[in-house]
């Protein structure tokens, strides 16, 4: 009898320990819902309400699912672990910029993916709040897929930390008060099948330090603003290279603008349409390479400076 009692007690202690461990285990998949509560464990049956709670509950390299249409933050969302944040198909998973960027990443060595989300500013009594959409300030990786980033006072996606990587695919960057995308000081970027519409400018790539900044743009549309693609450097060792393929640039002042320290700044254009702009291009102190298969048509003025013809390889 005593042995049975000891066994029962040991089993109870083990069960309690397992329950405690389970209660505090981080989730591979955390859930958010408009009727959730941050006091919940962020499970499917008991979802949380806001992103900070889900980020605290989810494991590194886990996922956060937004189950229905709602806004899921009240201030800048600081992401410090590898995570995928996505709204389920048919839902509008909204992340708003209130007093700074909507999303900020300052932890190095992590990978963050945003899928099917909407990033916009918060409107208060006719005033647009916030600054940027996503600010990546660390040597980490950001992927934005099937998302909308619109109407922010600043830049839709911004990164100036060497070693960072940014990939934007099948997304819309629209109506932002600065560039749609700014990468500088050694960031590597890729933009594919994306529309950049009605922003103050399109893409800016530049270096202020000894670094190599690269961006490849393919199958995309840039329309509106002062520059379509602007590559430049303010330092002799700040190398900047942008490649634009099978894309169209229209309704800008300078669709292609290269400036800064000669051969250190290069824009390569392949199979693109540059139409309906104020000027066809602007070469200040850089190089714009054209592969000979581009269409420059219906621009108000010819290009300023000379293009550099380059054979297809």
C-alpha positions as CSV (number, residue, x, y, z in Angstrom):
1,X,0.0,0.0,0.0
2,X,2.7,2.5,0.8
3,X,4.4,1.7,-2.5
4,X,1.2,2.4,-4.4
5,X,0.8,5.7,-2.5
6,X,4.4,6.7,-3.4
7,X,3.9,5.8,-7.0
8,X,0.6,7.8,-7.1
9,X,2.4,10.8,-5.7
10,X,5.3,10.5,-8.1
11,X,2.8,10.3,-11.0
12,X,0.9,13.3,-9.8
13,X,4.2,15.3,-9.5
14,X,5.3,14.3,-13.0
15,X,1.8,15.2,-14.5
16,X,2.0,18.6,-12.8
17,X,5.5,19.2,-14.1
18,X,4.4,18.3,-17.6
19,X,1.4,20.5,-17.4
20,X,3.5,23.4,-16.3
21,X,6.0,22.8,-19.1
22,X,3.2,22.6,-21.6
23,X,1.5,25.7,-20.4
24,X,4.7,27.7,-20.9
25,X,5.9,26.1,-24.2
26,X,6.1,28.4,-27.1
27,X,3.8,27.7,-30.0
28,X,4.9,26.9,-33.6
29,X,1.7,28.6,-34.7
30,X,0.0,31.4,-32.8
31,X,-3.4,32.8,-33.8
32,X,-5.0,36.3,-33.7
33,X,-8.7,37.2,-34.0
34,X,-10.8,40.3,-33.8
35,X,-12.6,38.8,-30.8
36,X,-9.5,37.4,-29.2
37,X,-7.9,38.4,-25.9
38,X,-4.2,38.9,-25.1
39,X,-5.0,37.0,-21.9
40,X,-5.5,33.9,-24.1
41,X,-2.7,31.4,-25.0
42,X,-2.9,32.4,-28.7
43,X,-4.1,28.9,-29.8
44,X,-6.7,28.3,-32.4
45,X,-9.5,27.8,-29.9
46,X,-8.3,30.7,-27.7
47,X,-6.7,33.3,-30.0
48,X,-5.0,36.5,-28.9
49,X,-5.9,40.0,-30.0
50,X,-2.7,41.9,-30.9
51,X,0.6,41.1,-32.5
52,X,2.9,41.7,-29.5
53,X,1.1,39.0,-27.5
54,X,1.4,36.5,-30.4
55,X,5.1,37.3,-30.8
56,X,5.6,36.5,-27.2
57,X,3.8,33.2,-27.5
58,X,5.2,32.0,-30.8
59,X,8.5,30.1,-31.1
60,X,11.4,31.2,-33.2
61,X,10.8,30.2,-36.8
62,X,7.1,29.9,-36.0
63,X,4.0,31.4,-37.6
64,X,1.4,34.0,-36.7
65,X,-2.0,33.6,-38.4
66,X,-4.6,36.4,-38.5
67,X,-7.9,34.7,-38.7
68,X,-10.2,37.5,-39.7
69,X,-10.2,41.2,-40.8
70,X,-9.1,43.6,-38.2
71,X,-6.2,45.8,-37.1
72,X,-3.7,43.9,-35.0
73,X,-1.5,46.5,-33.3
74,X,-1.7,49.7,-31.4
75,X,1.9,50.8,-31.7
76,X,5.1,49.9,-33.6
77,X,5.5,46.1,-33.8
78,X,9.1,45.2,-32.8
79,X,10.0,41.8,-34.2
80,X,13.0,40.1,-32.5
81,X,12.7,36.5,-33.8
82,X,12.3,34.6,-37.0
83,X,8.6,34.5,-37.8
84,X,6.1,34.4,-40.6
85,X,3.1,36.8,-40.2
86,X,0.1,36.1,-42.5
87,X,-3.6,36.8,-42.9
88,X,-5.7,33.8,-44.0
89,X,-7.1,34.2,-47.5
90,X,-10.1,36.5,-47.6
91,X,-9.1,38.3,-44.4
92,X,-7.6,41.8,-44.2
93,X,-4.8,41.6,-41.7
94,X,-4.0,45.2,-41.0
95,X,-0.9,46.6,-39.3
96,X,-1.0,50.4,-38.8
97,X,1.8,53.0,-38.3
98,X,0.8,55.1,-35.3
99,X,3.9,57.1,-34.1
100,X,6.7,55.5,-36.0
101,X,7.1,52.6,-38.5
102,X,4.3,50.0,-38.4
103,X,6.9,47.2,-38.2
104,X,10.5,47.6,-36.9
105,X,13.2,44.9,-37.0
106,X,16.4,45.6,-35.1
107,X,17.6,42.0,-34.2
108,X,20.3,40.6,-36.4
109,X,20.3,37.2,-37.9
110,X,16.6,36.6,-38.1
111,X,14.2,36.0,-41.0
112,X,10.8,37.7,-41.1
113,X,8.1,37.0,-43.7
114,X,4.9,39.1,-44.2
115,X,2.2,37.5,-46.3
116,X,-1.2,38.9,-47.3
117,X,-1.0,41.8,-44.9
118,X,-2.0,45.4,-45.2
119,X,0.2,48.1,-43.8
120,X,-1.3,51.6,-43.6
121,X,-1.1,54.7,-41.3
122,X,-3.6,55.4,-38.6
123,X,-5.8,58.3,-39.4
124,X,-6.8,60.6,-36.6
125,X,-9.0,63.7,-37.2
126,X,-7.7,64.1,-40.7
127,X,-4.1,63.6,-39.7
128,X,-1.9,60.8,-41.0
129,X,0.2,59.3,-38.3
130,X,3.3,57.1,-38.3
131,X,6.4,57.2,-40.5
132,X,7.4,54.1,-42.6
133,X,5.8,50.8,-43.3
134,X,8.6,48.4,-42.5
135,X,12.0,49.5,-41.2
136,X,14.7,46.9,-41.2
137,X,17.7,48.1,-39.1
138,X,19.7,44.9,-38.7
139,X,21.6,42.3,-40.8
140,X,18.5,40.2,-41.2
141,X,16.1,39.0,-44.0
142,X,12.7,40.5,-44.8
143,X,10.3,38.9,-47.3
144,X,7.0,40.7,-48.2
145,X,4.6,38.7,-50.4
146,X,1.1,39.4,-51.6
147,X,0.8,42.4,-49.4
148,X,-0.2,46.1,-49.6
149,X,1.8,49.0,-48.1
150,X,0.0,52.2,-48.8
151,X,-0.4,55.9,-47.9
152,X,2.3,56.2,-45.3
153,X,4.0,59.6,-44.8
154,X,7.5,58.0,-45.3
155,X,9.0,55.0,-47.1
156,X,7.0,51.8,-47.6
157,X,10.1,49.6,-47.0
158,X,13.3,51.0,-45.7
159,X,16.7,49.3,-44.8
160,X,20.1,50.9,-44.5
161,X,22.0,48.2,-42.5
162,X,24.8,46.4,-44.4
163,X,24.1,42.7,-44.9
164,X,20.4,43.0,-44.7
165,X,18.3,41.3,-47.4
166,X,14.9,42.4,-48.7
167,X,12.6,40.5,-51.1
168,X,9.3,42.0,-52.2
169,X,7.1,39.8,-54.4
170,X,3.6,40.1,-55.9
171,X,2.8,43.2,-53.7
172,X,1.6,46.7,-54.1
173,X,3.4,49.8,-52.7
174,X,1.1,52.7,-53.3
175,X,0.6,56.4,-52.4
176,X,3.4,56.7,-49.9
177,X,4.9,60.1,-49.1
178,X,8.5,59.1,-49.9
179,X,10.1,56.3,-52.0
180,X,8.3,53.0,-52.3
181,X,11.6,51.2,-51.5
182,X,14.9,52.6,-50.0
183,X,17.9,50.3,-49.7
184,X,21.4,51.6,-48.9
185,X,24.8,50.9,-47.4
186,X,25.2,47.3,-48.5
187,X,21.6,46.0,-48.5
188,X,20.7,43.4,-51.1
189,X,17.2,43.6,-52.5
190,X,14.9,41.8,-55.0
191,X,11.6,43.1,-56.3
192,X,9.5,40.9,-58.5
193,X,6.0,41.1,-60.0
194,X,5.3,44.2,-57.8
195,X,3.4,47.5,-58.5
196,X,4.8,50.7,-57.1
197,X,2.1,53.3,-57.9
198,X,1.7,57.0,-57.0
199,X,4.5,57.2,-54.5
200,X,6.6,60.3,-54.2
201,X,9.3,58.2,-55.9
202,X,9.9,54.6,-56.8
203,X,13.2,52.9,-55.8
204,X,16.3,54.4,-54.2
205,X,19.5,52.5,-53.9
206,X,22.6,54.3,-52.6
207,X,25.7,54.1,-50.5
208,X,27.2,56.6,-48.0
209,X,29.8,54.2,-46.8
210,X,32.2,51.6,-48.3
211,X,29.7,49.0,-49.3
212,X,27.9,47.3,-52.2
213,X,24.2,47.8,-52.5
214,X,22.4,45.7,-55.1
215,X,18.7,45.6,-56.3
216,X,17.2,43.4,-59.0
217,X,13.8,44.4,-60.3
218,X,11.8,42.2,-62.6
219,X,8.3,42.0,-64.1
220,X,7.2,45.1,-62.1
221,X,5.5,48.4,-62.7
222,X,6.6,51.8,-61.4
223,X,4.3,54.8,-62.1
224,X,4.4,58.3,-60.7
225,X,6.8,60.4,-58.6
226,X,10.0,62.2,-59.1
227,X,12.2,59.2,-59.9
228,X,11.4,55.7,-61.0
229,X,14.8,54.1,-60.2
230,X,17.4,56.2,-58.5
231,X,20.9,54.8,-58.0
232,X,23.6,57.0,-56.4
233,X,26.4,57.2,-53.9
234,X,27.7,59.9,-51.7
235,X,31.0,58.1,-51.1
236,X,33.7,56.9,-53.6
237,X,33.6,53.3,-52.2
238,X,29.8,53.2,-52.0
239,X,29.1,50.9,-54.9
240,X,25.4,50.8,-56.1
241,X,24.1,48.4,-58.8
242,X,20.5,48.1,-59.9
243,X,19.2,45.7,-62.6
244,X,15.7,46.3,-64.1
245,X,14.3,43.6,-66.3
246,X,10.9,43.2,-68.1
247,X,9.4,46.2,-66.3
248,X,7.7,49.4,-67.1
249,X,8.3,52.9,-65.8
250,X,5.9,55.8,-66.5
251,X,4.6,59.1,-65.3
252,X,7.8,60.1,-63.5
253,X,10.1,63.0,-63.9
254,X,13.2,60.9,-64.2
255,X,12.4,57.2,-64.8
256,X,16.1,56.2,-64.6
257,X,18.5,58.4,-62.7
258,X,22.2,57.4,-62.0
259,X,24.6,59.7,-60.2
260,X,27.6,59.6,-58.0
261,X,31.2,58.6,-58.5
262,X,31.2,57.3,-62.0
263,X,31.4,53.5,-62.5
264,X,30.5,52.9,-58.9
265,X,26.8,53.6,-59.7
266,X,25.3,51.4,-62.4
267,X,21.7,50.9,-63.6
268,X,21.2,48.1,-66.1
269,X,18.0,48.0,-68.1
270,X,16.8,44.9,-70.1
271,X,13.5,44.5,-71.9
272,X,11.8,47.4,-70.3
273,X,9.3,50.1,-71.4
274,X,10.1,53.7,-70.3
275,X,7.1,55.8,-71.5
276,X,5.2,59.0,-70.7
277,X,7.8,60.5,-68.4
278,X,9.1,64.1,-68.3
279,X,12.6,62.9,-69.3
280,X,13.6,59.6,-70.8
281,X,16.6,59.3,-68.3
282,X,19.1,61.2,-66.3
283,X,22.8,60.3,-66.2
284,X,24.6,62.6,-63.8
285,X,27.8,60.9,-62.7
286,X,26.9,57.2,-63.1
287,X,26.2,54.7,-65.8
288,X,22.9,53.5,-67.3
289,X,23.4,50.4,-69.4
290,X,20.8,49.6,-72.0
291,X,20.7,46.1,-73.6
292,X,19.2,47.4,-76.8
293,X,15.9,45.8,-76.3
294,X,14.2,48.6,-74.3
295,X,11.5,51.0,-75.5
296,X,11.9,54.7,-74.7
297,X,8.7,56.2,-76.1
298,X,6.4,59.2,-75.6
299,X,8.6,60.9,-73.1
300,X,8.2,64.7,-73.1
301,X,12.0,65.3,-73.3
302,X,14.9,63.2,-74.4
303,X,17.3,61.8,-71.9
304,X,19.9,63.9,-70.2
305,X,23.4,62.4,-70.5
306,X,24.4,59.3,-72.5
307,X,23.2,55.8,-72.2
308,X,25.9,53.0,-72.4
309,X,24.9,50.3,-75.0
310,X,25.6,46.9,-73.7
311,X,25.3,43.6,-75.6
312,X,23.0,40.9,-74.2
313,X,25.0,38.0,-72.8
